[in-house]
Amino acid sequence: MTSPLEDRPAVDAFTEASALWLVGDSPPSFLIDAAVEAVVAGLDAPALHELAGLSDSDEAWELRAALERALGELGVPVPDPDPGTRPMAMRALAALLLRDRISVRELVDWARGVVGDADPGEARRFLEIGDELDAGRITPHEAQLAAIDEAARYLRVTAAHGA
């Protein structure tokens, strides 16, 4: 059986990481790392290589311009930071958790930022895990296990829905 991470095409993973950065809930390093991973996975676009070579200290407008060019060269529209982008951003968060790149606390905090006051839809369980952790009803270890299970489920379910 393959993991939800193995089923994600490189262009989807990069687009989802772009959505997370565009909604303002990830540092530049996550976008740059996603570009590096996309290049390593075989995506070939000059602007993607340029983006992979940028650093956290580069200006946000430089990152945005390189991102827009890279997505354009890959034939992918730039995700709009609107409600339709939330599922892509949440998929990026789920993948980061499964790769052990963020903690359950970071996932919960960023999920709250991505979803905000909107109906969380499929992301509801991430918020519930955070609420349970904050209230002391579960331990950090239990929250981590629950979030890992939920991240795998979320990637499967949202892939099936074409999110």
C-alpha positions in Angstrom: 0.0 0.0 0.0 1.4 3.4 -0.9 1.3 6.4 1.5 -0.7 9.5 0.7 2.6 11.3 0.2 3.8 8.9 -2.5 0.6 9.5 -4.4 1.0 13.2 -4.7 2.5 14.4 -8.0 5.4 16.9 -7.6 3.5 19.7 -9.3 0.5 19.2 -6.9 2.8 19.3 -3.8 4.5 22.4 -5.1 1.2 24.1 -5.9 -0.1 23.3 -2.4 3.0 24.7 -0.8 2.5 27.8 -2.9 -1.0 28.1 -1.7 0.1 27.8 1.9 2.7 30.6 1.4 0.2 32.8 -0.5 -2.4 32.7 2.3 0.4 34.0 4.6 0.8 31.0 6.9 4.2 29.7 6.1 7.7 31.2 6.2 9.5 31.7 2.9 11.8 28.7 3.7 8.8 26.3 3.2 8.1 27.8 -0.3 11.8 27.6 -1.2 12.1 24.1 0.1 9.1 23.1 -1.9 10.7 24.5 -5.0 13.9 22.5 -4.3 11.8 19.3 -3.7 10.0 20.0 -7.0 13.3 20.3 -8.9 14.6 17.2 -7.3 11.4 15.4 -8.2 12.1 16.2 -11.9 10.0 19.4 -12.5 12.0 21.5 -15.0 11.2 25.2 -15.3 13.9 27.9 -15.2 11.9 30.1 -12.8 11.4 27.1 -10.5 15.2 26.7 -10.4 15.4 30.5 -9.7 12.9 30.2 -6.8 14.8 27.2 -5.4 17.9 29.3 -5.3 16.4 32.2 -3.3 16.7 32.6 0.4 14.6 33.6 3.4 16.3 37.0 3.3 15.0 37.8 -0.2 12.1 40.2 -0.5 8.5 38.8 -0.5 7.9 40.5 -3.9 10.9 38.6 -5.4 9.6 35.3 -4.1 6.1 36.1 -5.4 7.5 37.1 -8.8 9.6 33.9 -9.1 6.7 31.8 -7.9 4.3 33.3 -10.5 6.8 32.7 -13.3 7.5 29.1 -12.1 3.8 28.3 -11.9 3.3 29.8 -15.3 6.1 27.8 -16.8 4.6 24.7 -15.3 1.2 25.6 -16.7 -0.4 26.0 -13.3 -2.5 29.0 -12.3 -1.4 31.0 -9.3 -3.5 30.0 -6.4 -5.7 32.9 -5.3 -5.6 33.6 -1.5 -9.3 33.1 -1.3 -11.5 30.4 0.3 -10.9 28.0 -2.5 -7.2 28.0 -1.7 -7.7 26.8 1.9 -7.9 23.1 0.9 -4.6 23.3 -1.0 -2.9 25.0 1.9 -4.3 22.4 4.4 -3.0 19.6 2.1 0.5 21.3 2.3 0.2 21.4 6.1 -0.8 17.7 6.3 2.1 16.7 4.1 4.6 18.8 6.2 3.4 17.1 9.3 3.7 13.6 7.8 7.2 14.5 6.7 8.0 15.5 10.3 8.8 19.1 9.1 6.3 20.7 11.5 5.0 19.8 14.9 1.4 19.2 15.8 1.3 22.6 17.5 2.5 24.3 14.3 0.0 22.4 12.3 -2.9 23.4 14.6 -1.8 27.1 14.8 -1.4 27.3 11.0 -4.6 25.5 10.4 -6.4 28.1 12.6 -4.7 30.8 10.5 -5.6 29.2 7.2 -9.2 28.4 8.1 -9.9 31.5 10.3 -13.6 32.1 10.9 -14.6 30.1 7.8 -16.3 26.7 7.8 -13.3 24.3 8.1 -15.0 21.5 6.1 -12.6 18.6 5.9 -10.1 20.4 8.1 -12.4 20.4 11.1 -10.6 17.5 12.8 -7.3 19.4 12.8 -9.0 22.2 14.7 -10.7 19.7 17.1 -7.3 18.2 17.9 -6.0 21.6 18.7 -8.9 22.4 21.0 -8.5 19.1 22.8 -4.8 19.7 23.2 -5.4 23.3 24.5 -8.0 22.1 27.0 -5.7 19.4 28.3 -8.1 16.6 27.3 -5.3 14.9 25.4 -1.5 14.8 25.8 0.9 16.2 23.2 1.8 12.7 22.2 -1.9 11.8 21.7 -2.4 14.9 19.7 0.6 14.0 17.5 -0.7 10.6 16.8 -4.2 11.9 16.1 -2.8 14.6 13.8 -0.7 12.1 11.9 -3.8 9.8 11.4 -5.9 12.8 10.4 -3.2 14.2 8.0 -3.1 10.8 6.1 -6.9 10.7 6.0 -7.1 14.3 4.9 -4.7 13.8 2.0 -6.6 10.7 0.9 -10.1 12.3 1.1 -9.1 15.6 -0.5 -7.3 13.8 -3.3 -10.5 11.8 -4.0 -12.5 15.0 -4.1 -10.0 16.7 -6.4 -9.2 19.4 -3.9 
